[in-house]
Amino acid sequence: MTLEEGLELIENYKKGLQKFLETLPEQSVQLGSDMIKTLTMNSKNEIANLEAIEKALKRQPKYESGLSS
């Protein structure tokens, strides 16, 4: 897998999580407010983790080029 493919997968996963967050309020009657809060917090944490991975992957080529010099 290339870096670009990996970043695209991460972006698609983030979009899926964001869409999930958008639809959570519609599920509040079935799930209850505590479950909505938990799912929202978990999804936001997941997005933050994905963004950290993206940043690390985007920085990686700079380190590789520095090490090979």
LOMAR-632930 format. One record per residue: residue number from 1; residue in three letters; x, y negated, z of N, C-alpha, C in turn. Coordinates in steps of 0.02 Angstrom, whole numbers, plus 50000, padded with zeros to 5 digits. Example, Ala and Ser with C-alpha at 12.3 -4.5 7.8 and 13.67 -1.06 7.14 Angstrom:
REM LOMAR-632930
<nr = 1 | rest = Ala | n_x = 50660 | n_y = 50284 | n_z = 50390 | ca_x = 50615 | ca_y = 50225 | ca_z = 50390 | c_x = 50660 | c_y = 50165 | c_z = 50390> $
<nr = 2 | rest = Ser | n_x = 50642 | n_y = 50112 | n_z = 50354 | ca_x = 50684 | ca_y = 50053 | ca_z = 50357 | c_x = 50645 | c_y = 49998 | c_z = 50394> $
This chain:
REM LOMAR-632930
<nr = 1 | rest = Met | n_x = 50042 | n_y = 50058 | n_z = 50000 | ca_x = 50000 | ca_y = 50000 | ca_z = 50000 | c_x = 50045 | c_y = 49938 | c_z = 50000> $
<nr = 2 | rest = Thr | n_x = 50027 | n_y = 49890 | n_z = 49959 | ca_x = 50066 | ca_y = 49828 | ca_z = 49957 | c_x = 50042 | c_y = 49780 | c_z = 50011> $
<nr = 3 | rest = Leu | n_x = 50082 | n_y = 49730 | n_z = 50024 | ca_x = 50063 | ca_y = 49678 | ca_z = 50072 | c_x = 49998 | c_y = 49645 | c_z = 50051> $
<nr = 4 | rest = Glu | n_x = 49992 | n_y = 49630 | n_z = 49987 | ca_x = 49931 | ca_y = 49598 | ca_z = 49963 | c_x = 49869 | c_y = 49642 | c_z = 49974> $
<nr = 5 | rest = Glu | n_x = 49877 | n_y = 49706 | n_z = 49961 | ca_x = 49821 | ca_y = 49752 | ca_z = 49972 | c_x = 49802 | c_y = 49756 | c_z = 50046> $
<nr = 6 | rest = Gly | n_x = 49852 | n_y = 49757 | n_z = 50088 | ca_x = 49839 | ca_y = 49758 | ca_z = 50160 | c_x = 49804 | c_y = 49695 | c_z = 50184> $
<nr = 7 | rest = Leu | n_x = 49828 | n_y = 49638 | n_z = 50159 | ca_x = 49796 | ca_y = 49575 | ca_z = 50178 | c_x = 49724 | c_y = 49571 | c_z = 50152> $
<nr = 8 | rest = Glu | n_x = 49712 | n_y = 49598 | n_z = 50093 | ca_x = 49644 | ca_y = 49599 | ca_z = 50066 | c_x = 49599 | c_y = 49643 | c_z = 50109> $
<nr = 9 | rest = Leu | n_x = 49623 | n_y = 49701 | n_z = 50131 | ca_x = 49584 | ca_y = 49744 | ca_z = 50174 | c_x = 49567 | c_y = 49708 | c_z = 50240> $
<nr = 10 | rest = Ile | n_x = 49616 | n_y = 49674 | n_z = 50268 | ca_x = 49604 | ca_y = 49637 | ca_z = 50330 | c_x = 49551 | c_y = 49583 | c_z = 50319> $
<nr = 11 | rest = Glu | n_x = 49557 | n_y = 49547 | n_z = 50264 | ca_x = 49509 | ca_y = 49494 | ca_z = 50249 | c_x = 49439 | c_y = 49522 | c_z = 50241> $
<nr = 12 | rest = Asn | n_x = 49433 | n_y = 49578 | n_z = 50206 | ca_x = 49367 | ca_y = 49609 | ca_z = 50197 | c_x = 49338 | c_y = 49632 | c_z = 50264> $
<nr = 13 | rest = Tyr | n_x = 49379 | n_y = 49659 | n_z = 50307 | ca_x = 49356 | ca_y = 49682 | ca_z = 50373 | c_x = 49333 | c_y = 49622 | c_z = 50414> $
<nr = 14 | rest = Lys | n_x = 49372 | n_y = 49567 | n_z = 50412 | ca_x = 49352 | ca_y = 49507 | ca_z = 50448 | c_x = 49285 | c_y = 49480 | c_z = 50422> $
<nr = 15 | rest = Lys | n_x = 49276 | n_y = 49481 | n_z = 50357 | ca_x = 49212 | ca_y = 49458 | ca_z = 50329 | c_x = 49154 | c_y = 49502 | c_z = 50353> $
<nr = 16 | rest = Gly | n_x = 49166 | n_y = 49567 | n_z = 50357 | ca_x = 49115 | ca_y = 49613 | ca_z = 50382 | c_x = 49098 | c_y = 49598 | c_z = 50454> $
<nr = 17 | rest = Leu | n_x = 49149 | n_y = 49585 | n_z = 50495 | ca_x = 49136 | ca_y = 49569 | ca_z = 50565 | c_x = 49099 | c_y = 49502 | c_z = 50572> $
<nr = 18 | rest = Gln | n_x = 49117 | n_y = 49454 | n_z = 50531 | ca_x = 49084 | ca_y = 49389 | ca_z = 50534 | c_x = 49010 | c_y = 49396 | c_z = 50513> $
<nr = 19 | rest = Lys | n_x = 48997 | n_y = 49437 | n_z = 50463 | ca_x = 48928 | ca_y = 49449 | ca_z = 50442 | c_x = 48890 | c_y = 49484 | c_z = 50499> $
<nr = 20 | rest = Phe | n_x = 48922 | n_y = 49532 | n_z = 50532 | ca_x = 48893 | ca_y = 49566 | ca_z = 50589 | c_x = 48874 | c_y = 49516 | c_z = 50644> $
<nr = 21 | rest = Leu | n_x = 48920 | n_y = 49469 | n_z = 50657 | ca_x = 48906 | ca_y = 49418 | ca_z = 50708 | c_x = 48847 | c_y = 49374 | c_z = 50688> $
<nr = 22 | rest = Glu | n_x = 48840 | n_y = 49360 | n_z = 50624 | ca_x = 48784 | ca_y = 49320 | ca_z = 50600 | c_x = 48717 | c_y = 49355 | c_z = 50610> $
<nr = 23 | rest = Thr | n_x = 48717 | n_y = 49421 | n_z = 50604 | ca_x = 48654 | ca_y = 49458 | ca_z = 50609 | c_x = 48637 | c_y = 49479 | c_z = 50681> $
<nr = 24 | rest = Leu | n_x = 48684 | n_y = 49472 | n_z = 50727 | ca_x = 48672 | ca_y = 49493 | ca_z = 50796 | c_x = 48611 | c_y = 49458 | c_z = 50828> $
<nr = 25 | rest = Pro | n_x = 48603 | n_y = 49393 | n_z = 50820 | ca_x = 48546 | ca_y = 49361 | ca_z = 50853 | c_x = 48479 | c_y = 49392 | c_z = 50832> $
<nr = 26 | rest = Glu | n_x = 48474 | n_y = 49417 | n_z = 50771 | ca_x = 48412 | ca_y = 49449 | ca_z = 50748 | c_x = 48398 | c_y = 49514 | c_z = 50786> $
<nr = 27 | rest = Gln | n_x = 48449 | n_y = 49543 | n_z = 50815 | ca_x = 48442 | ca_y = 49607 | ca_z = 50850 | c_x = 48431 | c_y = 49598 | c_z = 50925> $
<nr = 28 | rest = Ser | n_x = 48425 | n_y = 49537 | n_z = 50949 | ca_x = 48424 | ca_y = 49524 | ca_z = 51021 | c_x = 48365 | c_y = 49559 | c_z = 51056> $
<nr = 29 | rest = Val | n_x = 48308 | n_y = 49563 | n_z = 51024 | ca_x = 48250 | ca_y = 49594 | ca_z = 51055 | c_x = 48263 | c_y = 49668 | c_z = 51067> $
<nr = 30 | rest = Gln | n_x = 48292 | n_y = 49701 | n_z = 51017 | ca_x = 48305 | ca_y = 49773 | ca_z = 51023 | c_x = 48364 | c_y = 49789 | c_z = 51069> $
<nr = 31 | rest = Leu | n_x = 48416 | n_y = 49748 | n_z = 51067 | ca_x = 48477 | ca_y = 49764 | ca_z = 51104 | c_x = 48482 | c_y = 49733 | c_z = 51173> $
<nr = 32 | rest = Gly | n_x = 48451 | n_y = 49676 | n_z = 51183 | ca_x = 48456 | ca_y = 49641 | ca_z = 51247 | c_x = 48514 | c_y = 49593 | c_z = 51248> $
<nr = 33 | rest = Ser | n_x = 48509 | n_y = 49542 | n_z = 51289 | ca_x = 48558 | ca_y = 49488 | ca_z = 51289 | c_x = 48628 | c_y = 49511 | c_z = 51312> $
<nr = 34 | rest = Asp | n_x = 48632 | n_y = 49556 | n_z = 51361 | ca_x = 48697 | ca_y = 49579 | ca_z = 51384 | c_x = 48735 | c_y = 49617 | c_z = 51329> $
<nr = 35 | rest = Met | n_x = 48700 | n_y = 49658 | n_z = 51293 | ca_x = 48732 | ca_y = 49695 | ca_z = 51238 | c_x = 48753 | c_y = 49647 | c_z = 51183> $
<nr = 36 | rest = Ile | n_x = 48712 | n_y = 49597 | n_z = 51168 | ca_x = 48730 | ca_y = 49548 | ca_z = 51117 | c_x = 48794 | c_y = 49511 | c_z = 51138> $
<nr = 37 | rest = Lys | n_x = 48798 | n_y = 49491 | n_z = 51201 | ca_x = 48858 | ca_y = 49456 | ca_z = 51225 | c_x = 48920 | c_y = 49501 | c_z = 51218> $
<nr = 38 | rest = Thr | n_x = 48913 | n_y = 49564 | n_z = 51237 | ca_x = 48969 | ca_y = 49611 | ca_z = 51233 | c_x = 48991 | c_y = 49621 | c_z = 51161> $
<nr = 39 | rest = Leu | n_x = 48944 | n_y = 49633 | n_z = 51116 | ca_x = 48961 | ca_y = 49643 | ca_z = 51046 | c_x = 48991 | c_y = 49581 | c_z = 51015> $
<nr = 40 | rest = Thr | n_x = 48966 | n_y = 49523 | n_z = 51034 | ca_x = 48993 | ca_y = 49460 | ca_z = 51008 | c_x = 49065 | c_y = 49451 | c_z = 51030> $
<nr = 41 | rest = Met | n_x = 49077 | n_y = 49461 | n_z = 51095 | ca_x = 49145 | ca_y = 49453 | ca_z = 51122 | c_x = 49193 | c_y = 49503 | c_z = 51089> $
<nr = 42 | rest = Asn | n_x = 49172 | n_y = 49565 | n_z = 51084 | ca_x = 49214 | ca_y = 49616 | ca_z = 51053 | c_x = 49230 | c_y = 49599 | c_z = 50980> $
<nr = 43 | rest = Ser | n_x = 49180 | n_y = 49576 | n_z = 50943 | ca_x = 49191 | ca_y = 49559 | ca_z = 50873 | c_x = 49238 | c_y = 49500 | c_z = 50866> $
<nr = 44 | rest = Lys | n_x = 49229 | n_y = 49450 | n_z = 50908 | ca_x = 49274 | ca_y = 49391 | ca_z = 50905 | c_x = 49345 | c_y = 49411 | c_z = 50923> $
<nr = 45 | rest = Asn | n_x = 49353 | n_y = 49456 | n_z = 50972 | ca_x = 49420 | ca_y = 49480 | ca_z = 50989 | c_x = 49451 | c_y = 49519 | c_z = 50931> $
<nr = 46 | rest = Glu | n_x = 49410 | n_y = 49558 | n_z = 50898 | ca_x = 49434 | ca_y = 49597 | ca_z = 50840 | c_x = 49457 | c_y = 49550 | c_z = 50784> $
<nr = 47 | rest = Ile | n_x = 49419 | n_y = 49497 | n_z = 50772 | ca_x = 49438 | ca_y = 49448 | ca_z = 50721 | c_x = 49504 | c_y = 49415 | c_z = 50740> $
<nr = 48 | rest = Ala | n_x = 49511 | n_y = 49396 | n_z = 50803 | ca_x = 49574 | ca_y = 49366 | ca_z = 50826 | c_x = 49633 | c_y = 49414 | c_z = 50817> $
<nr = 49 | rest = Asn | n_x = 49622 | n_y = 49477 | n_z = 50832 | ca_x = 49675 | ca_y = 49527 | ca_z = 50822 | c_x = 49694 | c_y = 49533 | c_z = 50749> $
<nr = 50 | rest = Leu | n_x = 49644 | n_y = 49535 | n_z = 50706 | ca_x = 49657 | ca_y = 49539 | ca_z = 50634 | c_x = 49696 | c_y = 49478 | c_z = 50609> $
<nr = 51 | rest = Glu | n_x = 49678 | n_y = 49419 | n_z = 50634 | ca_x = 49714 | ca_y = 49359 | ca_z = 50614 | c_x = 49786 | c_y = 49361 | c_z = 50637> $
<nr = 52 | rest = Ala | n_x = 49799 | n_y = 49388 | n_z = 50696 | ca_x = 49868 | ca_y = 49395 | ca_z = 50721 | c_x = 49907 | c_y = 49443 | c_z = 50676> $
<nr = 53 | rest = Ile | n_x = 49876 | n_y = 49498 | n_z = 50656 | ca_x = 49908 | ca_y = 49546 | ca_z = 50611 | c_x = 49923 | c_y = 49512 | c_z = 50544> $
<nr = 54 | rest = Glu | n_x = 49875 | n_y = 49474 | n_z = 50518 | ca_x = 49886 | ca_y = 49438 | ca_z = 50455 | c_x = 49947 | c_y = 49393 | c_z = 50460> $
<nr = 55 | rest = Lys | n_x = 49951 | n_y = 49354 | n_z = 50513 | ca_x = 50007 | ca_y = 49308 | ca_z = 50522 | c_x = 50073 | c_y = 49345 | c_z = 50524> $
<nr = 56 | rest = Ala | n_x = 50074 | n_y = 49401 | n_z = 50561 | ca_x = 50135 | ca_y = 49440 | ca_z = 50565 | c_x = 50155 | c_y = 49468 | c_z = 50497> $
<nr = 57 | rest = Leu | n_x = 50106 | n_y = 49492 | n_z = 50460 | ca_x = 50121 | ca_y = 49520 | ca_z = 50394 | c_x = 50146 | c_y = 49467 | c_z = 50346> $
<nr = 58 | rest = Lys | n_x = 50118 | n_y = 49408 | n_z = 50351 | ca_x = 50139 | ca_y = 49353 | ca_z = 50306 | c_x = 50209 | c_y = 49328 | c_z = 50323> $
<nr = 59 | rest = Arg | n_x = 50229 | n_y = 49334 | n_z = 50386 | ca_x = 50297 | ca_y = 49313 | ca_z = 50407 | c_x = 50349 | c_y = 49365 | c_z = 50390> $
<nr = 60 | rest = Gln | n_x = 50329 | n_y = 49428 | n_z = 50384 | ca_x = 50376 | ca_y = 49484 | ca_z = 50376 | c_x = 50427 | c_y = 49474 | c_z = 50320> $
<nr = 61 | rest = Pro | n_x = 50407 | n_y = 49453 | n_z = 50259 | ca_x = 50458 | ca_y = 49446 | ca_z = 50206 | c_x = 50513 | c_y = 49397 | c_z = 50223> $
<nr = 62 | rest = Lys | n_x = 50498 | n_y = 49345 | n_z = 50262 | ca_x = 50550 | ca_y = 49297 | ca_z = 50282 | c_x = 50603 | c_y = 49331 | c_z = 50324> $
<nr = 63 | rest = Tyr | n_x = 50581 | n_y = 49373 | n_z = 50370 | ca_x = 50629 | ca_y = 49409 | ca_z = 50413 | c_x = 50669 | c_y = 49459 | c_z = 50372> $
<nr = 64 | rest = Glu | n_x = 50636 | n_y = 49494 | n_z = 50327 | ca_x = 50671 | ca_y = 49544 | ca_z = 50286 | c_x = 50726 | c_y = 49511 | c_z = 50245> $
<nr = 65 | rest = Ser | n_x = 50709 | n_y = 49453 | n_z = 50215 | ca_x = 50758 | ca_y = 49420 | ca_z = 50173 | c_x = 50816 | c_y = 49394 | c_z = 50216> $
<nr = 66 | rest = Gly | n_x = 50801 | n_y = 49373 | n_z = 50277 | ca_x = 50854 | ca_y = 49350 | ca_z = 50322 | c_x = 50900 | c_y = 49407 | c_z = 50343> $
<nr = 67 | rest = Leu | n_x = 50872 | n_y = 49465 | n_z = 50352 | ca_x = 50912 | ca_y = 49522 | ca_z = 50375 | c_x = 50956 | c_y = 49549 | c_z = 50318> $
<nr = 68 | rest = Ser | n_x = 50933 | n_y = 49545 | n_z = 50258 | ca_x = 50971 | ca_y = 49573 | ca_z = 50202 | c_x = 51027 | c_y = 49527 | c_z = 50178> $
<nr = 69 | rest = Ser | n_x = 51027 | n_y = 49465 | n_z = 50202 | ca_x = 51078 | ca_y = 49417 | ca_z = 50180 | c_x = 51146 | c_y = 49433 | c_z = 50210> $
